[in-house]
Amino acid sequence: MKKTLPNNLRILTLPLENTRVATVFVLVKTGSKYEQKETSGISHFVEHMLFKGTEKRKTPLEVAEELDKVGGVYNAFTGEEYTGYYAKVNVDKFSLALNWVSDIYLNSLLPEKEVEKEKGVIKEEINMYFDNPMAHCELLFQELLYGDQPAGWNIAGTKETVSATTRKDLLTYMESQYKAENTVVVVAGNINKEKVEEEVAQAFSTIKTGTPRKAHPVVENQEGPAVLNFYKETDQTHLILGARAFNMFSEHRYSQEVLASILGGMMSSRLFSKIREEMGLAYYIKTSIDDNPDTGVLYTRAGVENSKTEDAVKAIMNEYKKITEEKVTEKELTKTKEHIKGKTAISLESSDSLAYFHAVNELLENRTYTPEEIFKAIDSVTAEQIQQTAKKIFQPKNLNLVVLGPHKKTTLPSF
């Protein structure tokens, strides 16, 4: 499944039967946590520019048409820890997809005129997220948690940093980060392992080598509960209430995942039942875990009637407190474990989802997991572990609340 080339490029092959498709997925270990303040957003800017032309496909139209003509699905994304590019095609077009992905990764020209045009595109993307209260609330939550450091910055950067970015900045950043040691290539689908490994090695034979820069370590120094109130005239208040939790290498990794699912990970979860079904306060409410290599947070998002914001916050806090005081029942625990396992199995059915799953694990943890290993870890979580994990997470000093809506001030109730 995994082959490491002499240049340290890692190739993962995931043969799948009973499918007519193949996905080529490239993940680079660089994102917003690797940036300087003056170039904030540069990882995301580079991602955009890799669709603007190569020597072989000279214009953005040629880059797009190549896969459009065969009905391919393709895209890219940027996060805090990594940047990804992928193409999903009918399996008989696999070589085309591999050629396309490797070409934009290795040979993008970043034309000066396209750099200037793309600045406007990215600024409109920033505007779009700020005009979307749900998305804006998430940006504010990151800002509240981490402040003025890479982990707290908008992945897209600011309008000022985007405007100031030059083609030279982009090329220098790529030169530093887009290297074999920093890259995983995953191919999933109806493929032949040995043939694919040979083709990938050839396609990426010119990839640069060397030591890339490392991510900036995250500084966490919260000493008490924190609230960020963003005033905006909206018909609905959007809020995120969460607490600092555990990173992906912690022994609490799976117990906090089960904990989050019990609280608000499904339609029969405690918070969905309480906030939506019983109290009628929200249309959407969900509890999630964000566990990174060096940080973790458990948080609940909800959109509620403006006049009921404090009621919703108190109700969420009550559920947080309750799960620290009372062990979950075996019935609820079993239901939640089966839900997580079932959802995981379904999410890994498609070749692109499977490729992403293994690429992230390999890139961030230097290993991959089988679904069976994850299921075993989930099954091993006990009611006692959930309660102990909840007690460690839900402490006043860990709590953070973001409220976006027509409110002058919002406070956290006592916990």
VOPAGU-2260 file (C-alpha; in pm, 1 decimal, decimal comma):
REM VOPAGU-2260
SITE   aa  ch    i         X         Y         Z
SITE  MET   A    0       0,0       0,0       0,0
SITE  LYS   A    1     280,7     246,1      84,7
SITE  LYS   A    2     598,4     299,3    -113,0
SITE  THR   A    3     862,5     559,8     -30,9
SITE  LEU   A    4    1076,9     662,0    -326,1
SITE  PRO   A    5    1450,9     739,8    -293,5
SITE  ASN   A    6    1364,3    1111,0    -302,9
SITE  ASN   A    7    1130,7    1053,9      -0,2
SITE  LEU   A    8     806,5    1106,8    -192,0
SITE  ARG   A    9     544,4     877,6     -41,3
SITE  ILE   A   10     298,9     690,8    -263,6
SITE  LEU   A   11     -10,5     519,9    -123,3
SITE  THR   A   12    -208,7     285,6    -346,9
SITE  LEU   A   13    -561,1     181,8    -249,0
SITE  PRO   A   14    -703,3     -76,6    -493,2
SITE  LEU   A   15   -1083,3     -95,7    -487,5
SITE  GLU   A   16   -1304,9    -352,0    -654,6
SITE  ASN   A   17   -1652,1    -289,3    -794,6
SITE  THR   A   18   -1583,4      68,0    -898,2
SITE  ARG   A   19   -1533,3     233,0   -1235,3
SITE  VAL   A   20   -1336,7     532,3   -1104,4
SITE  ALA   A   21    -992,9     630,8    -982,9
SITE  THR   A   22    -882,3     927,5    -774,5
SITE  VAL   A   23    -540,0    1090,5    -780,3
SITE  PHE   A   24    -488,1    1286,2    -459,7
SITE  VAL   A   25    -184,8    1496,3    -368,3
SITE  LEU   A   26    -145,5    1639,2     -18,7
SITE  VAL   A   27     128,9    1883,8      77,2
SITE  LYS   A   28     222,8    1943,2     439,8
SITE  THR   A   29     186,4    2319,3     436,7
SITE  GLY   A   30     -94,4    2556,9     524,9
SITE  SER   A   31    -174,5    2867,6     724,8
SITE  LYS   A   32      21,5    2749,7    1031,2
SITE  TYR   A   33     338,9    2771,4     821,2
SITE  GLU   A   34     299,5    3137,9     729,1
SITE  GLN   A   35     438,0    3472,0     843,0
SITE  LYS   A   36     200,3    3752,9     936,8
SITE  GLU   A   37     297,8    3968,5     641,0
SITE  THR   A   38     223,6    3682,6     400,0
SITE  SER   A   39     -84,5    3545,2     575,9
SITE  GLY   A   40    -297,2    3360,2     322,3
SITE  ILE   A   41      -9,8    3267,6      91,4
SITE  SER   A   42     -74,7    2890,9     110,2
SITE  HIS   A   43    -429,1    2953,5      -8,6
SITE  PHE   A   44    -308,1    3196,5    -277,3
SITE  VAL   A   45     -68,3    2933,7    -415,2
SITE  GLU   A   46    -351,6    2680,9    -427,0
SITE  HIS   A   47    -556,0    2918,4    -643,5
SITE  MET   A   48    -264,4    2987,8    -875,4
SITE  LEU   A   49    -199,1    2623,8    -957,6
SITE  PHE   A   50    -506,8    2633,0   -1181,0
SITE  LYS   A   51    -379,2    2926,3   -1388,6
SITE  GLY   A   52    -155,9    2755,8   -1642,7
SITE  THR   A   53     150,8    2540,0   -1709,8
SITE  GLU   A   54     382,3    2504,6   -2009,1
SITE  LYS   A   55     159,4    2223,7   -2136,2
SITE  ARG   A   56    -175,9    2376,9   -2042,3
SITE  LYS   A   57    -107,5    2743,7   -2091,0
SITE  THR   A   58    -428,7    2908,8   -1971,6
SITE  PRO   A   59    -684,4    2858,7   -1693,4
SITE  LEU   A   60    -930,9    2746,8   -1960,2
SITE  GLU   A   61    -696,1    2475,9   -2086,4
SITE  VAL   A   62    -636,5    2354,2   -1730,5
SITE  ALA   A   63   -1010,1    2327,6   -1667,1
SITE  GLU   A   64   -1111,5    2185,8   -2006,2
SITE  GLU   A   65    -872,5    1892,5   -1982,0
SITE  LEU   A   66   -1083,5    1719,0   -1716,6
SITE  ASP   A   67   -1415,9    1880,3   -1805,4
SITE  LYS   A   68   -1400,7    1702,1   -2141,3
SITE  VAL   A   69   -1399,8    1362,4   -1967,7
SITE  GLY   A   70   -1645,4    1446,6   -1688,4
SITE  GLY   A   71   -1375,1    1453,7   -1422,6
SITE  VAL   A   72   -1427,9    1588,5   -1072,6
SITE  TYR   A   73   -1138,0    1803,4    -955,5
SITE  ASN   A   74   -1062,9    2066,3    -696,4
SITE  ALA   A   75    -819,6    2187,5    -432,6
SITE  PHE   A   76    -833,5    2313,6     -74,8
SITE  THR   A   77    -616,7    2476,7     189,3
SITE  GLY   A   78    -622,1    2424,2     564,8
SITE  GLU   A   79    -405,9    2503,2     862,9
SITE  GLU   A   80    -190,3    2191,5     830,6
SITE  TYR   A   81    -200,5    2098,1     461,3
SITE  THR   A   82    -297,6    2184,3     103,7
SITE  GLY   A   83    -457,9    1930,7    -129,1
SITE  TYR   A   84    -520,0    1877,4    -500,4
SITE  TYR   A   85    -720,2    1596,8    -656,7
SITE  ALA   A   86    -880,7    1461,6    -972,4
SITE  LYS   A   87   -1140,6    1184,4    -990,1
SITE  VAL   A   88   -1212,8    1021,2   -1325,6
SITE  ASN   A   89   -1338,5     711,1   -1501,1
SITE  VAL   A   90   -1060,9     457,1   -1448,3
SITE  ASP   A   91    -969,9     449,6   -1817,4
SITE  LYS   A   92    -871,6     817,8   -1781,5
SITE  PHE   A   93    -641,8     755,6   -1486,1
SITE  SER   A   94    -322,3     844,5   -1674,4
SITE  LEU   A   95    -478,5    1172,5   -1782,9
SITE  ALA   A   96    -572,1    1257,8   -1423,3
SITE  LEU   A   97    -223,4    1173,0   -1298,0
SITE  ASN   A   98     -64,2    1381,7   -1571,7
SITE  TRP   A   99    -296,1    1671,8   -1492,0
SITE  VAL   A  100    -237,6    1669,9   -1115,0
SITE  SER   A  101     138,8    1628,1   -1144,3
SITE  ASP   A  102     154,6    1900,8   -1409,2
SITE  ILE   A  103     -18,1    2167,3   -1200,8
SITE  TYR   A  104     184,4    2066,0    -893,4
SITE  LEU   A  105     523,1    2066,4   -1067,4
SITE  ASN   A  106     493,4    2303,1   -1360,7
SITE  SER   A  107     255,4    2585,9   -1280,5
SITE  LEU   A  108     377,4    2915,6   -1424,5
SITE  LEU   A  109     196,9    3157,4   -1192,8
SITE  PRO   A  110     161,4    3422,8   -1464,5
SITE  GLU   A  111     195,9    3778,3   -1335,4
SITE  LYS   A  112    -130,5    3893,8   -1490,2
SITE  GLU   A  113    -315,7    3600,7   -1331,4
SITE  VAL   A  114    -164,0    3679,8    -989,7
SITE  GLU   A  115    -307,4    4030,5   -1007,1
SITE  LYS   A  116    -650,3    3909,4   -1122,3
SITE  GLU   A  117    -664,1    3639,9    -857,3
SITE  LYS   A  118    -618,3    3896,5    -581,8
SITE  GLY   A  119    -966,6    4021,7    -662,6
SITE  VAL   A  120   -1105,8    3668,1    -662,2
SITE  ILE   A  121    -960,5    3589,5    -320,6
SITE  LYS   A  122   -1083,7    3917,1    -173,7
SITE  GLU   A  123   -1433,7    3826,4    -288,3
SITE  GLU   A  124   -1391,7    3484,9    -127,5
SITE  ILE   A  125   -1302,0    3661,1     198,8
SITE  ASN   A  126   -1610,1    3882,9     158,8
SITE  MET   A  127   -1824,0    3575,0      98,5
SITE  TYR   A  128   -1722,3    3414,5     426,8
SITE  PHE   A  129   -1768,4    3735,2     623,3
SITE  ASP   A  130   -2117,8    3771,0     474,6
SITE  ASN   A  131   -2203,8    3413,4     577,9
SITE  PRO   A  132   -2276,0    3429,2     955,1
SITE  MET   A  133   -2210,1    3057,8    1011,7
SITE  ALA   A  134   -1870,7    3074,9     840,3
SITE  HIS   A  135   -1784,0    3408,6    1000,7
SITE  CYS   A  136   -1864,0    3268,0    1343,6
SITE  GLU   A  137   -1612,1    2989,3    1289,8
SITE  LEU   A  138   -1343,6    3241,8    1193,9
SITE  LEU   A  139   -1418,3    3438,6    1509,6
SITE  PHE   A  140   -1393,0    3123,2    1719,9
SITE  GLN   A  141   -1042,6    3053,1    1585,5
SITE  GLU   A  142    -950,0    3413,4    1661,6
SITE  LEU   A  143   -1081,4    3383,7    2017,2
SITE  LEU   A  144    -898,7    3057,2    2079,1
SITE  TYR   A  145    -559,0    3146,3    1938,4
SITE  GLY   A  146    -539,9    3522,8    1890,8
SITE  ASP   A  147    -269,4    3685,5    1681,3
SITE  GLN   A  148     -71,7    3379,9    1572,7
SITE  PRO   A  149    -100,3    3156,1    1264,6
SITE  ALA   A  150    -356,3    2924,8    1427,7
SITE  GLY   A  151    -582,1    3225,0    1485,7
SITE  TRP   A  152    -553,7    3381,9    1140,2
SITE  ASN   A  153    -796,2    3344,9     852,4
SITE  ILE   A  154    -664,9    3075,4     615,9
SITE  ALA   A  155    -743,8    3306,6     324,0
SITE  GLY   A  156    -541,4    3587,7     479,1
SITE  THR   A  157    -659,0    3947,0     489,9
SITE  LYS   A  158    -738,2    4181,5     204,6
SITE  GLU   A  159    -420,0    4370,6     292,3
SITE  THR   A  160    -188,3    4067,5     284,9
SITE  VAL   A  161    -350,3    3938,2     -33,2
SITE  SER   A  162    -303,7    4276,6    -201,6
SITE  ALA   A  163      62,3    4287,6     -97,3
SITE  THR   A  164     150,5    3935,9    -217,6
SITE  THR   A  165     376,2    3924,5    -522,4
SITE  ARG   A  166     454,2    3654,7    -774,4
SITE  LYS   A  167     802,0    3632,8    -620,8
SITE  ASP   A  168     647,5    3568,3    -277,7
SITE  LEU   A  169     441,5    3283,3    -421,4
SITE  LEU   A  170     737,5    3126,2    -601,3
SITE  THR   A  171     957,8    3152,6    -291,3
SITE  TYR   A  172     692,6    2987,9     -77,2
SITE  MET   A  173     643,3    2703,6    -325,5
SITE  GLU   A  174    1019,1    2658,2    -350,5
SITE  SER   A  175    1030,9    2615,9      26,4
SITE  GLN   A  176     729,1    2389,7      77,0
SITE  TYR   A  177     639,8    2195,3    -236,7
SITE  LYS   A  178     899,2    1921,8    -192,1
SITE  ALA   A  179     907,3    1543,3    -196,9
SITE  GLU   A  180     960,1    1512,6     179,1
SITE  ASN   A  181     648,9    1720,6     233,0
SITE  THR   A  182     419,8    1541,9     -11,4
SITE  VAL   A  183     200,9    1231,9     -22,9
SITE  VAL   A  184      47,4    1102,6    -346,4
SITE  VAL   A  185    -251,2     871,5    -303,1
SITE  VAL   A  186    -425,2     678,9    -578,6
SITE  ALA   A  187    -749,4     500,4    -497,0
SITE  GLY   A  188    -983,1     306,2    -724,4
SITE  ASN   A  189    -989,4      22,1    -970,1
SITE  ILE   A  190    -613,9      15,9   -1019,9
SITE  ASN   A  191    -309,9    -208,3   -1046,2
SITE  LYS   A  192     -77,1    -130,4    -755,9
SITE  GLU   A  193     256,8    -195,9    -926,4
SITE  LYS   A  194     164,1     -14,3   -1246,9
SITE  VAL   A  195      34,5     286,8   -1056,7
SITE  GLU   A  196     348,6     313,4    -845,0
SITE  GLU   A  197     560,6     317,7   -1160,0
SITE  GLU   A  198     343,6     582,6   -1326,0
SITE  VAL   A  199     338,8     806,0   -1018,3
SITE  ALA   A  200     716,2     779,2    -973,5
SITE  GLN   A  201     763,9     882,2   -1336,3
SITE  ALA   A  202     507,9    1164,2   -1321,7
SITE  PHE   A  203     671,6    1315,0   -1011,2
SITE  SER   A  204    1032,8    1241,3   -1108,4
SITE  THR   A  205    1120,4    1612,1   -1120,3
SITE  ILE   A  206     981,0    1700,1    -777,9
SITE  LYS   A  207    1218,5    1911,6    -569,4
SITE  THR   A  208    1385,9    1774,8    -257,9
SITE  GLY   A  209    1516,7    1935,4      58,4
SITE  THR   A  210    1401,7    2030,8     405,9
SITE  PRO   A  211    1082,2    2238,7     415,2
SITE  ARG   A  212    1001,7    2490,8     687,6
SITE  LYS   A  213     807,0    2365,2     988,2
SITE  ALA   A  214     476,1    2487,8    1122,3
SITE  HIS   A  215     475,4    2753,9    1390,7
SITE  PRO   A  216     402,9    2596,7    1732,3
SITE  VAL   A  217      69,7    2702,0    1878,0
SITE  VAL   A  218      77,6    2897,6    2203,4
SITE  GLU   A  219    -216,9    2841,4    2438,4
SITE  ASN   A  220    -231,4    3049,7    2754,8
SITE  GLN   A  221    -598,9    3075,1    2847,6
SITE  GLU   A  222    -649,0    3125,7    3220,4
SITE  GLY   A  223   -1023,9    3175,9    3236,4
SITE  PRO   A  224   -1346,8    3163,0    3033,7
SITE  ALA   A  225   -1353,3    3396,4    2733,0
SITE  VAL   A  226   -1631,1    3556,7    2527,5
SITE  LEU   A  227   -1614,5    3728,2    2188,4
SITE  ASN   A  228   -1926,7    3920,7    2096,2
SITE  PHE   A  229   -1956,8    4036,3    1732,8
SITE  TYR   A  230   -2242,1    4278,5    1681,0
SITE  LYS   A  231   -2430,2    4235,2    1354,9
SITE  GLU   A  232   -2790,8    4293,9    1257,4
SITE  THR   A  233   -2910,1    3941,9    1180,7
SITE  ASP   A  234   -3242,0    3759,6    1197,4
SITE  GLN   A  235   -3076,2    3475,9    1384,9
SITE  THR   A  236   -2795,7    3463,2    1639,3
SITE  HIS   A  237   -2511,6    3226,2    1556,8
SITE  LEU   A  238   -2300,3    3097,3    1841,0
SITE  ILE   A  239   -2017,0    2859,6    1910,0
SITE  LEU   A  240   -1959,4    2739,5    2264,4
SITE  GLY   A  241   -1660,2    2515,4    2314,6
SITE  ALA   A  242   -1365,4    2418,8    2527,4
SITE  ARG   A  243   -1001,8    2342,1    2467,7
SITE  ALA   A  244    -961,5    1968,2    2437,2
SITE  PHE   A  245    -696,4    1713,7    2331,0
SITE  ASN   A  246    -479,2    1681,0    2021,3
SITE  MET   A  247    -474,8    1382,7    1786,2
SITE  PHE   A  248    -190,8    1211,9    1972,6
SITE  SER   A  249    -363,7    1216,4    2311,8
SITE  GLU   A  250    -490,8     910,9    2493,7
SITE  HIS   A  251    -824,5    1095,4    2506,2
SITE  ARG   A  252    -851,2    1107,4    2126,5
SITE  TYR   A  253   -1129,6     853,1    2087,9
SITE  SER   A  254   -1308,9     917,1    2416,2
SITE  GLN   A  255   -1350,6    1284,2    2320,0
SITE  GLU   A  256   -1482,7    1179,0    1979,8
SITE  VAL   A  257   -1746,8     961,0    2143,9
SITE  LEU   A  258   -1817,7    1239,4    2393,9
SITE  ALA   A  259   -1882,3    1492,9    2116,1
SITE  SER   A  260   -2111,6    1253,2    1933,7
SITE  ILE   A  261   -2316,4    1184,9    2247,7
SITE  LEU   A  262   -2357,4    1556,5    2304,1
SITE  GLY   A  263   -2439,9    1672,7    1953,2
SITE  GLY   A  264   -2319,6    1444,1    1677,3
SITE  MET   A  265   -2651,4    1297,9    1561,6
SITE  MET   A  266   -3022,8    1371,6    1552,8
SITE  SER   A  267   -3083,8    1165,0    1864,4
SITE  SER   A  268   -2796,3    1328,6    2054,1
SITE  ARG   A  269   -2851,9    1510,9    2380,5
SITE  LEU   A  270   -2818,9    1865,5    2251,8
SITE  PHE   A  271   -3023,7    1807,0    1935,5
SITE  SER   A  272   -3298,1    1654,3    2145,9
SITE  LYS   A  273   -3281,3    1929,8    2407,8
SITE  ILE   A  274   -3222,2    2246,8    2205,5
SITE  ARG   A  275   -3419,0    2165,2    1891,5
SITE  GLU   A  276   -3679,4    1904,6    1975,5
SITE  GLU   A  277   -3765,4    1996,8    2334,7
SITE  MET   A  278   -3697,7    2369,9    2353,3
SITE  GLY   A  279   -3748,9    2459,2    1985,8
SITE  LEU   A  280   -3461,7    2707,8    1995,0
SITE  ALA   A  281   -3258,4    2611,3    1689,2
SITE  TYR   A  282   -3279,5    2462,8    1342,4
SITE  TYR   A  283   -2914,9    2359,3    1336,3
SITE  ILE   A  284   -2708,7    2247,4    1632,9
SITE  LYS   A  285   -2404,3    2023,8    1620,1
SITE  THR   A  286   -2110,6    1930,1    1841,3
SITE  SER   A  287   -1775,7    1851,6    1681,1
SITE  ILE   A  288   -1413,3    1778,6    1759,6
SITE  ASP   A  289   -1121,8    1954,7    1592,8
SITE  ASP   A  290    -806,3    1765,0    1684,2
SITE  ASN   A  291    -480,4    1876,4    1527,2
SITE  PRO   A  292    -121,3    1763,5    1588,3
SITE  ASP   A  293     -73,5    2020,9    1865,0
SITE  THR   A  294    -420,4    2140,3    1968,6
SITE  GLY   A  295    -775,0    2022,5    2018,1
SITE  VAL   A  296   -1115,0    2175,7    2078,4
SITE  LEU   A  297   -1466,2    2041,6    2137,1
SITE  TYR   A  298   -1736,3    2286,5    2032,6
SITE  THR   A  299   -2108,2    2320,7    1970,9
SITE  ARG   A  300   -2246,9    2540,1    1690,8
SITE  ALA   A  301   -2604,0    2662,0    1679,8
SITE  GLY   A  302   -2828,1    2922,6    1518,6
SITE  VAL   A  303   -3097,9    3045,8    1755,8
SITE  GLU   A  304   -3369,0    3308,2    1787,4
SITE  ASN   A  305   -3207,9    3635,2    1892,9
SITE  SER   A  306   -3414,4    3668,7    2210,2
SITE  LYS   A  307   -3334,1    3311,1    2315,4
SITE  THR   A  308   -2955,5    3330,0    2291,8
SITE  GLU   A  309   -2892,9    3319,4    2666,9
SITE  ASP   A  310   -3139,5    3032,3    2708,6
SITE  ALA   A  311   -2954,0    2833,6    2444,6
SITE  VAL   A  312   -2612,7    2900,6    2599,1
SITE  LYS   A  313   -2738,2    2795,3    2943,3
SITE  ALA   A  314   -2893,8    2478,0    2803,7
SITE  ILE   A  315   -2569,4    2380,0    2627,4
SITE  MET   A  316   -2371,6    2451,4    2942,9
SITE  ASN   A  317   -2610,8    2236,4    3144,0
SITE  GLU   A  318   -2552,6    1941,5    2910,6
SITE  TYR   A  319   -2177,0    1992,8    2932,2
SITE  LYS   A  320   -2199,9    1989,3    3310,8
SITE  LYS   A  321   -2437,5    1694,5    3327,5
SITE  ILE   A  322   -2204,8    1465,3    3133,9
SITE  THR   A  323   -1925,1    1539,2    3383,5
SITE  GLU   A  324   -2147,2    1440,2    3675,0
SITE  GLU   A  325   -2327,1    1131,8    3545,8
SITE  LYS   A  326   -2186,4     838,3    3351,5
SITE  VAL   A  327   -2353,4     767,1    3019,7
SITE  THR   A  328   -2563,3     452,2    3008,9
SITE  GLU   A  329   -2446,7     144,1    2823,9
SITE  LYS   A  330   -2743,1     182,0    2589,0
SITE  GLU   A  331   -2645,1     536,4    2490,8
SITE  LEU   A  332   -2279,1     441,6    2467,0
SITE  THR   A  333   -2349,4     145,6    2239,5
SITE  LYS   A  334   -2575,9     354,6    2016,7
SITE  THR   A  335   -2310,8     623,1    1980,8
SITE  LYS   A  336   -2029,5     380,4    1903,3
SITE  GLU   A  337   -2235,2     210,3    1633,4
SITE  HIS   A  338   -2327,1     550,3    1490,9
SITE  ILE   A  339   -1962,1     655,2    1464,2
SITE  LYS   A  340   -1856,7     325,8    1308,6
SITE  GLY   A  341   -2142,1     328,2    1061,2
SITE  LYS   A  342   -2080,6     689,9     961,8
SITE  THR   A  343   -1709,2     619,0     920,9
SITE  ALA   A  344   -1772,3     317,8     699,6
SITE  ILE   A  345   -2011,1     513,9     478,8
SITE  SER   A  346   -1769,3     807,8     451,5
SITE  LEU   A  347   -1493,7     579,5     321,1
SITE  GLU   A  348   -1699,1     426,8      39,3
SITE  SER   A  349   -1585,3     665,6    -234,9
SITE  SER   A  350   -1234,5     667,3    -378,2
SITE  ASP   A  351   -1178,2    1039,6    -313,5
SITE  SER   A  352   -1289,1    1019,1      50,5
SITE  LEU   A  353   -1073,1     712,7     106,6
SITE  ALA   A  354    -773,8     883,6     -53,8
SITE  TYR   A  355    -818,5    1194,0     162,3
SITE  PHE   A  356    -852,6     987,0     480,8
SITE  HIS   A  357    -528,9     795,2     424,2
SITE  ALA   A  358    -338,4    1097,3     292,7
SITE  VAL   A  359    -411,1    1303,0     605,2
SITE  ASN   A  360    -315,0    1019,9     839,7
SITE  GLU   A  361       9,4     956,3     655,4
SITE  LEU   A  362     100,2    1323,4     629,9
SITE  LEU   A  363      22,9    1423,0     990,3
SITE  GLU   A  364      90,6    1099,9    1177,3
SITE  ASN   A  365     331,0     914,9     947,5
SITE  ARG   A  366     100,8     615,4     947,9
SITE  THR   A  367    -232,4     497,1     814,9
SITE  TYR   A  368    -523,3     320,8     981,8
SITE  THR   A  369    -759,6      52,8     863,6
SITE  PRO   A  370   -1127,8     108,5     942,4
SITE  GLU   A  371   -1108,1    -197,7    1165,6
SITE  GLU   A  372    -838,1     -35,5    1378,9
SITE  ILE   A  373   -1052,9     272,5    1426,9
SITE  PHE   A  374   -1358,7      63,2    1510,8
SITE  LYS   A  375   -1157,1    -127,0    1770,6
SITE  ALA   A  376   -1041,6     199,1    1928,7
SITE  ILE   A  377   -1398,6     332,5    1939,2
SITE  ASP   A  378   -1528,3       7,7    2088,7
SITE  SER   A  379   -1266,8      23,9    2365,3
SITE  VAL   A  380   -1399,0     356,6    2500,3
SITE  THR   A  381   -1576,4     314,8    2834,9
SITE  ALA   A  382   -1834,6     522,4    3019,0
SITE  GLU   A  383   -1573,5     596,3    3284,4
SITE  GLN   A  384   -1329,7     729,0    3024,0
SITE  ILE   A  385   -1595,5     954,9    2875,5
SITE  GLN   A  386   -1675,5    1102,1    3214,6
SITE  GLN   A  387   -1308,8    1158,0    3297,8
SITE  THR   A  388   -1243,4    1316,1    2957,8
SITE  ALA   A  389   -1546,4    1542,0    3002,8
SITE  LYS   A  390   -1422,0    1652,4    3345,6
SITE  LYS   A  391   -1083,7    1746,9    3199,7
SITE  ILE   A  392   -1235,9    1937,4    2905,6
SITE  PHE   A  393   -1530,4    2113,0    3067,5
SITE  GLN   A  394   -1352,0    2334,5    3314,4
SITE  PRO   A  395   -1421,7    2709,9    3339,0
SITE  LYS   A  396   -1066,1    2797,7    3232,5
SITE  ASN   A  397   -1115,1    2607,0    2905,0
SITE  LEU   A  398   -1447,1    2759,4    2797,9
SITE  ASN   A  399   -1487,9    2991,7    2500,1
SITE  LEU   A  400   -1801,3    3150,0    2355,2
SITE  VAL   A  401   -1850,1    3339,7    2029,4
SITE  VAL   A  402   -2180,8    3515,1    1963,9
SITE  LEU   A  403   -2260,2    3679,2    1628,6
SITE  GLY   A  404   -2584,9    3873,2    1621,2
SITE  PRO   A  405   -2763,9    4190,1    1737,3
SITE  HIS   A  406   -2626,5    4179,8    2091,7
SITE  LYS   A  407   -2427,2    4448,1    2270,2
SITE  LYS   A  408   -2296,2    4205,6    2530,5
SITE  THR   A  409   -2314,3    3835,6    2610,0
SITE  THR   A  410   -2175,7    3662,0    2916,1
SITE  LEU   A  411   -2108,7    3301,8    3008,3
SITE  PRO   A  412   -2326,0    3166,7    3288,9
SITE  SER   A  413   -2150,1    3012,4    3586,7
SITE  PHE   A  414   -2034,4    2656,5    3533,8
